Amino acid sequence: MKQSNTTRRTFLKSSTAAAALPLIVAPHVLGRGGVAPSNKITLGVIGIGPRCTYDLQAMLGLADVQCVAIADVQASRRDAGKTLVDKHYTNADCKLYRDFRELLDRKDIDTVIVATGDRWHATASMMAAKAGKDVYSEKPCGLTIELCQQLADTMKITGRIFQAGTQRRSVPNFEQAVRLVQTGKLGKLETMYASVYIPTLDNSWLPGEPTPNKEVVDWNLWLGPAPWRPYNSKYVSGGWRGYYDFDSGARLLDWGAHTVDLCQWANQSDNTMPISFEPYDTGITCMYANGVKMILDFLPTPFGDRGPNWITRLGTCPVKFVGSEGSIETGDSGETVVSSDSLRKELQESAGKVKGLDVSAHARNFFDCVKSRKATVANPEVMRNSHVACHAAAMSWMLKRKLSFDPIKQEFVNDAEANSLRSRAARTWS
């Protein structure tokens, strides 16, 4: 029985540990070193909202990539995506699907970008990997600690290439800030600051509205593994954010998936994470085993004046690194501010030419790794550790107490209540 038929008729088992599967590679990507030079990497899109449109525009500009299909539960978004792709290629070849499982059935698709809402990221990515696709997943890549762990495990078992959409790992000013930390230009690293939204925990429901025909909006498939609730048009137009059933880590991962990830990188902690998380009124203090402190700073006005802790003009997703001999702060504006003339001399003027939202270099890294089969800069283990750190921090805020964490077992120490929050029950949606 074909795997694709099984997934269509039975409930997805991706919320449980991934079973070992043979590596599946599309025939035309078996050129020496990955994709044959004469062939293009074929791309399918799963979920095409505003962020995916931005990502896809960058990917369409890559000469060795060809977008061939789009799946989305909303007809209006499917149609808009097809218009974008067909206009770029000056043809009408892009195929549309309401159900992304039909897209995954296609053996001629090498890669997918998963850009649904948070509730679907891990599950759809694991399904894609099991169908033999390499995956670029928008962040947050997993709704829970357990899903982040399972996603990383699935990518390892299936041998698929994976890139988390934490594109600031590929943006010059952030790369430069991390390099100055890691080369000792700040002296001994002491404290890192990661900007995050003020967390929210909303378990309410919007008023129910008549459910549309599934060819217009497939509400059951939109919900997917998330708990059922009545349809409301605000959810499917982006208003799902902030609701616990749909959102990751009480919204802490909206920026934290980027800023905590940059702190992990600067502290050379890609293979570990903090050992304790302690909430306070305006943030969360996270301690690493090497003595470095990471402060998750709640920004009351993330797009406006931020008070004395941050330089507002540096833009969204700012990070700050403080060492014994100096400090450096940067954000999406591309500008970098340092504490001394000697550090200023270390800055490269070209660093600010690419802004933090730009996915071009990150996408290029992904497709290059599809060819070479080497790990991406935001590979599954990088994603696992930075995302789990974010989720653990969010749980300390939700439980309003300090939590100790074992980075090896990736579980809380002597805290059954906290450990129970590492996973959520998945709905049978098929």
N, C-alpha and C positions, 0 to 999 in steps of 0.2 A: 504494500500500500504506500503510495507516495506521501511524503511528509506534508506537502501542501494541502492535500485532501484531508489529512488527519486534522490539521489545525483549523480547517474550515468547519469541520463537523463536531469538534470537541472543544471543550474549554482549554484555553491556553495554560500550559503548565509552567510558564516562565516565572511565576511567583514562587516556584520551588527550585531547589538546586538543579543546575543544568546537568543533563546527562551527556556523557561523552558521545560526540557525533563525528563522523568522518569529515574531513576538510572538503568543501565543495568549491570549485573554482570554475567560473565560466570558461568555455573552451578557448575563446579568443583572447584571454588574458594570460595564456600560458607561454608567452614569449620569454626569451631569456631575461632573467632579472625581474619578471613581472609582466607588464603589458608590452606587447610587441610594438616596436616603434611605429609601424604602419597602421596601428589600430588606436582608436580612441577609447578612453574609459567611459563606459556608459553609466549614467546617473539617473536614479529615480528619486522622487521627492515624496516624503510622507508628512503631510501637514504643511500648508503654505499660507501662513499669516504674514503680518508685517515684517517680523524678524527674518523669517525664511526668505521672503522676497528680497530683503537686503543681502542675505547670504548668497542667494541664487544668482543675483546680478553679478556678484564677484566671480562665481563659479562659471557663469556663461562666458566670461571673458578669457577663460583658459583654453588655449587652442587644442589641448589633448583631452578635453572633457566634452561629452555630448549628453545633454539632458534629454531623455527620451520618454519620460512618463511622470505624471503627477497624481497622487492620491490625496483626497481630502473629503471629509464627511459633509462639507458645505459646497453646494453647487456653485455659488457665487465665487468662492475662492478657487475652486477648480478652474472655472472659466477664466478668471483673471490671470491665473498662473499660465494657462495655455496661451493666452494672448501675449504674455511676456516672452515665453520661450519661442513660440512660432514667429513672432516679430523679429527676434534676434537671429534666428536661423533662416528667415524668409521662406518658410514652408509651413505645412500644416500637420507635421508628423508627430507632435507630442500627444501621447495617449493619456486619457483621463480615466480615473477609477474612484469610485466612492469608497470601496473597501480596499485598504492597502494590502490585504492578503493576496489579492489578485495581482498586484504589482510584484509582490515577492515571488509569485509563481513563475515569473518570467526568467528564463535561464540566460537571457541576453543582457540582463542588467547586472553590472559589476558592483556598483556602490549605491548607497542611499544616504540622503540626509534626513534625519528624523527631527522635525521641528514642530511637533504637536505641542499641546500643553504639557505641564510637568507630569500629569497622571499617566501619560502614555510613553514617556521617553525611554525608560528602562525596558519595559515590556516589548515595545515595538523594536527596539534595538536588538534585543535578544532573539526575537523572531527572525529579524533580518539576518543576523549572524548564522542562525541555524539553517537559513535558506541559502547560505553561501555568499552573502553580500558583505562587503566592507562598509563600515558605518561611521558617518560624521553625525554626532548627536548634539543638538543644542542643549544648553544647560538650563536648570539643574538636571543632571543625567538620571537621577533616581529619586523617587518620592520619599524613600526611607533608607536607613542604614542597610537593611537587609537587601534591598533592591540594588543599591550601589555595589554591594559585595557580590551578589549574584551576577550582575552585569559584567564586572571585571572577570569573574570566574568563567562565564560563558565565552567571553572573547578569547581567553587563554585556551579553553578546551577546543573551540572551533577553529582556532588559528586565524581569526579574522583581524584585519587592521581596524583600529578604532581611534577616533579623535574626539575628545570632548570640546564643545564649542566655547572654551575659555580662551578666546583669541588673543587676550592681552599677553599671553606667553610668546606671541609672535609679533608684538608691537615694539618698535625700537626704544622708546623712552622707558618702558617698563623693563625691557631686557637690559638696558644700560644701568638702571637703578639696582637691579639684582646683581649685575656683574660687579658693581662697585662694592656692594656688601660682601659678596663672596671672595673678592680679591683683597679684602682687609682694608679698603680705603677709609672705612668708618671706624677702624679699630675693632675692638671686640663688640659684636652685635649684642645689644641689651634688650631693646624693646621694639616691637613692630606694631604698627597701627593699621587695622583693616576697617575701612568704612563700610557700614551696613545700614539698611533701613531699620527703623524702629519695628521690632517684631509685632505681629498681630496674630490673634487666635480667634477665628470667627467660625462658629459651628451653626450659624443661622442658615435659613433657606430663603431664596427670593420667591415671591408669589408665583404659583404655577400658571402657565399659559398653555393654550392648545399646542399639542406637539405637531410639528410640520410633517409633511410627507417625507419619508426617509431619503427620497431622491433630492430633496431640497436641503434638509438637514437630517442626517442620521443620528438621532439623539442617543439611541442605545450604543452605537459605535463611538460617538463622541465621549460618552461616559466611560466606556471600556471597563477597565478593572476598578474604577472608582465606585463608591456606593451610589445606589440609585437615588435620585431626587427628581421632582417635577421639572419639566422643561421651562426655561426662561431665556428669552432671546439675548439678555445681557451676558449670560454665561458664554455663549458661542461667539459673541462679538468682542471678547477679551475681558469681560467682567468677572471671570472666574477667579482672578488673582485675590489672594487674601483669605479665601475659604479653605479651611483645614483639609477638607476632602480632596481638594484639587492642587493645593500649593505645597511647596517643599519647605520644611523647617520654619514654619510661621513667618514666611517671607524672608527669612534671614539669608537664604541662598540666592535671592535675586541679585544682590551685589556680592555677597560672601563667597559664592562659587568662584568669583573672579579674585576678590581681594584677599581672601584667606588662601587661595591657591598661590597667589604671588608671594605671600608671607611664607608659605610652606617652601616654595622654591628658593627664596632668599636665605632661609635658614637651613637649606640643604636637607630638608625633611620630607622629600618626596616618597620615601619608603617608611615613614612613620607619621606621628601626629601628636598633639599635646596629651599630657597625662592627667590634666585636671582642667575643669571649666567652672568658673564661679561668677554668677550674675551679680550685677549691682544696678543702681538706678538708671544709668545711662549707657550701659555696656556690659561686656562679658570679658573677664580676665582668663586667659588660657596660658598654661605653663607647660613648657617642653622639658624633657628630661635633661637637656643640656643647659638649663637655667635661663633660656631666653623666654621673655614674656611677650605674648601677643594680645593686644587689646582690640576687641571688636567694639567699635565706637558707633553707637546709635546716632544717626544724623536726623535731627528733627525736621530739617528742610534740605533734603539731599540735592535739590536742584537750585537752591538759593543760598542765602547767608548761613554759614555753618558754625558761627561762633569762633572762639579762639583756638580750637584744636586743629583747624584745617585752613588752608589757603583756598578760598572759594574759587578763585579764577582758574585753578588747575583742573576744573571740570569734574565729571562724574567718576565714580570708582577710584577715588584717590587712595594711595597707600603711603605710609611714612615709615622709614627705617632709622632707628637711633642707635648709634654705637658709642663707644667710649671716647672717640675722637671726632665725632661729627654726625650729621644727619642728612637725609635726602628725602624729598617728598615729590611725588609726581601723580598725574591723573590723566584723564582722557583728552585734555586740551593739548597734550604733547609737551607741555612745558615741564621743566624739572627745576626745583629749588633746592639748593644745598646750603650748608651752614658756614662755609668758609671759602676763601679765594683758592686755596689749594685744591679743594674738591671741584670748584667751578672749572678749573683748568682741565679736569678729567672728563668733562662733559663733551659730547660730540654734537655739533650743531645740527647734524642731520636727524637727530633722534626725534625731533618734534614734527617731522613732515607727515607722518602717518598717525592718525588719531585712533583712540582706543576702541572704537566701534568697528574699525576696518578689519574685515575677515580675510582679505586677499592673501596675505602671507601664510595665514593659518590654514586656509584651504589648499594653498600650494603645497604646504608641508604634508597635508593629508594625502593628496593625490600622488605626490612623489613617493610616499611610503607605500601606497597601494602598488606602485611599480616595483619598489625595491624589497618590499615585505619587511622593512625595518620599523621599529616602534616610532610613533609620532611623538611630538613634544608634549601633548596632553593625552598620553596613552592610558590604558585602563587602570594601571596601578597609581599613576598620578591622580587620575580622577577619583579613584576609590578613597585614597587617603585624605585629599582635600575636601571632598564631599562629606565623608564620614565625620571629619573634624567639624564641619559646619553643622551637621545634624546633631552631633553631641553637644555643641554649644547651644543650639536652639532648645534642646531638652533641658539643659540646666536653667535656661530662662523660663521654660514652661513649668518646671517643677519648683522653681524659685529656691534652689539650693546648689551648693557646690557638689560637683560630681567628679569622682576619680575614674580614670579610664585606662584600660590596658590596650596599648597600641598593637600588640602582637595578636591577642585574641579578638581585638576590636569589640570589646564589651565593657560595660561599666563594672566597677569593682564593688562587690557586696551591695548591690542595689537592684533588687528584683523589679521594682516599679520602673526604674529607668530602662532596664533591659527589655521590659515588655513593650516599650515604645519604639524599639528598633525596627519593628515590622508592623504592617497593617494587613487586615484580611482583604483579599481580592474578590471582587464580585464576578460571578459567572455571567459573562456578557455575550457569549457567542450566539 
